[in-house]
Amino acid sequence: MDLNKLALFLGMLVGDGSISNRKNGFGYPTYSVAFWNTRREYVDLFSNLNSDLFDSEGKINPRHRPNKKVLYEFRIYSKPIFDYLVDDVGIPSGKKAAIVKIPKIILKSNNEVKKYFFLGLFLTDGGLNKRGNLHFHMASRELLSGLSGMIKDIWGFDKEVKNVIQKNKYFSYQLNLNMDESSVVLHDLCRDRIIWYCTDSAELVSLKCKP
């Protein structure tokens, strides 16, 4: 299995995907892997990665919502893929936002593989403001703590995970890189990555990356 492709797939799955074994109308578990995004390019990329990694095809369907962008959904029903992602990789089934973390297979890999995971997570669950600052805002402290360690290992930036309290009861966490740090990271990420793989590479890369 290509670890770079797996890392990109897992980064995107952690960011905007889910794994579920909810029962269908006949009482049987469905063992589904899903990914949602308003960017069709991202969903195509995730679908392509799934096909290459698992030699199995899913389906993409648009979901039209009043006064909102079309939400594209990729979904595949497969017990072998479900079992691999849950049992071998360690992605939680069901609601994962507050408990998901960077898989051990990524943490034990080299920096090249880690960069692909970082890119997948950034494309789906990261942000880049007008000042050029890169940021993540998530419900899982452990995920951001692992990301902070990854940034330290790869680029040498020691970044703190900050606690955020909203309306005095909603807890979440933030990790931010300043403009200079973000420039270094993005230049490294966008130089050679995903350009070879997505359906509309120029548009996809230009969305958040400025080589």
C-alpha atoms as one frame of an Amber mdcrd trajectory, in Angstrom:
protein
   0.000   0.000   0.000   1.285   3.466  -0.921   1.830   5.186   2.444   1.782
   8.692   0.960  -1.650   8.112  -0.547  -2.852   6.444   2.654  -1.627   9.415
   4.706  -3.430  11.911   2.470  -6.575   9.750   2.598  -6.437   9.513   6.406
  -5.839  13.239   6.826  -8.917  13.987   4.743 -10.950  11.311   6.526 -10.055
  12.709   9.954 -10.981  16.191   8.760 -14.265  15.744   6.879 -15.088  12.052
   6.932 -16.806   9.497   9.097 -17.006   5.766   9.657 -20.247   4.128  10.734
 -21.767   0.679  11.245 -25.321   1.824  11.880 -27.992  -0.739  11.103 -30.158
  -0.482   8.016 -33.904  -1.017   7.830 -33.449  -4.775   7.994 -31.344  -4.672
  11.156 -27.998  -5.341   9.466 -24.906  -3.109  10.031 -23.933  -1.043   6.998
 -20.156  -0.619   7.531 -19.899   2.659   5.667 -17.078   5.120   5.054 -18.206
   8.610   4.059 -16.636  11.941   3.138 -18.391  15.286   2.607 -17.270  18.598
   1.164 -18.659  21.503  -0.846 -15.600  21.254  -3.099 -16.235  18.564  -5.695
 -12.462  18.390  -6.311 -11.850  17.279  -2.745 -14.487  14.572  -2.957 -13.104
  13.367  -6.290  -9.636  13.240  -4.752 -10.865  11.244  -1.768 -12.737   8.872
  -4.088  -9.644   8.372  -6.256  -7.514   7.649  -3.207 -10.050   5.127  -1.956
 -10.052   3.353  -5.326  -6.266   3.127  -5.457  -5.815   2.051  -1.849  -8.632
  -0.480  -1.556  -9.452  -1.385  -5.160 -13.102  -0.670  -4.463 -15.430   1.962
  -5.891 -17.765   4.190  -3.906 -20.419   6.630  -5.094 -20.555  10.430  -5.091
 -23.905  12.152  -4.741 -24.747  15.870  -4.548 -26.933  17.105  -1.732 -28.802
  20.293  -2.635 -29.536  22.522   0.362 -31.682  25.685   0.440 -29.541  28.850
   0.360 -26.336  26.838   0.777 -23.651  25.422  -1.473 -24.157  21.952  -2.857
 -22.660  19.370  -0.493 -20.994  16.463  -2.272 -20.982  13.130  -0.482 -18.750
  10.146  -1.143 -19.834   6.892   0.465 -18.750   3.288   0.239 -20.147   0.260
   2.035 -17.392  -2.236   2.799 -16.732  -4.310   5.904 -13.069  -4.990   4.974
 -12.348  -1.255   4.566 -14.310  -0.468   7.735 -12.425  -3.121   9.718  -9.053
  -1.931   8.433  -9.693   1.720   9.277 -11.162   0.981  12.715  -9.141  -2.031
  13.904  -5.775  -1.541  12.182  -5.554   2.228  11.761  -7.540   3.262  14.845
 -10.067   5.706  13.384 -13.097   5.817  15.731 -16.448   4.634  14.431 -19.387
   6.979  14.972 -18.950  10.439  16.489 -15.216  11.059  16.415 -14.759  14.833
  16.606 -13.713  14.988  20.263 -11.749  11.729  20.438 -10.002  11.276  17.099
  -6.212  11.463  17.036  -3.377  11.047  14.569  -3.092   7.334  13.710   0.013
   5.509  14.936   0.821   4.399  11.390   1.344   8.096  10.565   3.273   8.962
  13.723   5.675   6.068  13.129   6.292   7.025   9.500   8.884   9.363   8.012
   8.386  13.089   7.544   7.340  12.695   3.918   4.354  10.552   4.928   3.527
  12.932   7.792   3.411  15.843   5.350   0.748  14.077   3.297  -1.376  13.539
   6.408  -0.903  17.180   7.399  -1.944  18.286   3.918  -5.074  16.149   3.954
  -6.098  17.535   7.326  -5.295  21.093   6.301  -7.300  20.928   3.081 -10.385
  19.679   4.902 -10.245  21.105   8.413  -7.625  23.846   8.309  -7.847  27.494
   7.426  -5.789  30.319   5.980  -6.809  33.874   6.824  -6.216  37.075   4.846
  -2.950  37.712   6.686  -1.610  34.349   5.584  -1.845  32.717   9.002  -2.572
  28.998   8.972  -4.899  27.722  11.677  -6.796  24.707  12.974  -9.842  24.794
  15.271 -11.013  21.381  16.506 -12.831  19.531  19.263 -10.048  16.999  19.890
  -7.165  18.259  21.986  -5.254  15.037  21.436  -5.455  15.483  17.659  -4.068
  19.019  17.852  -1.397  17.985  20.345  -0.251  15.335  17.894  -0.338  17.893
  15.096   1.750  20.272  17.180   4.354  17.552  17.677   4.306  16.801  13.962
   4.925  20.464  13.116   7.834  20.489  15.575   9.369  17.347  14.057   9.017
  18.436  10.435   9.481  22.205  10.416  10.917  22.960  13.856   8.137  25.295
  15.006   7.101  24.859  18.624   3.379  25.643  18.619   1.036  25.723  21.609
  -2.462  24.249  21.574  -4.846  26.821  23.043  -8.113  26.195  24.862 -11.218
  27.939  23.557 -14.469  28.296  25.517 -17.597  29.402  23.666 -20.753  30.486
  25.493 -19.151  29.281  28.736 -19.812  25.627  27.945 -18.451  24.593  24.550
 -14.819  23.585  24.710 -12.583  23.413  21.658  -8.934  23.902  20.799  -6.867
  25.980  18.411  -3.436  25.754  16.859  -2.097  28.693  14.859   0.977  29.414
  12.755   2.012  32.982  12.017   2.498  34.321   8.498   6.209  33.475   8.248
   5.725  29.968   9.614   2.739  29.381   7.360   4.709  30.487   4.325   7.413
  27.909   5.042   4.871  25.123   5.604   2.725  25.900   2.560   5.682  26.251
   0.236   6.885  22.831   1.337   3.450  21.198   1.091   2.429  22.640  -2.254
   5.661  22.143  -4.135   5.120  18.570  -5.292   2.025  17.260  -3.572  -1.462
  16.320  -4.858  -0.773  18.108  -8.157  -0.254  14.677  -9.713  -3.481  13.278
  -8.373  -6.553  15.482  -8.226  -9.051  16.020 -11.003  -8.506  19.772 -11.232
  -5.090  20.302  -9.716  -4.653  23.999 -10.479  -7.922  24.963  -8.819  -7.418
  22.633  -5.871  -3.915  23.809  -5.065  -4.706  27.496  -5.551  -7.536  27.317
  -3.029  -5.234  27.275  -0.015  -1.726  26.846  -1.341   0.502  29.444  -2.890
   3.720  27.767  -4.116
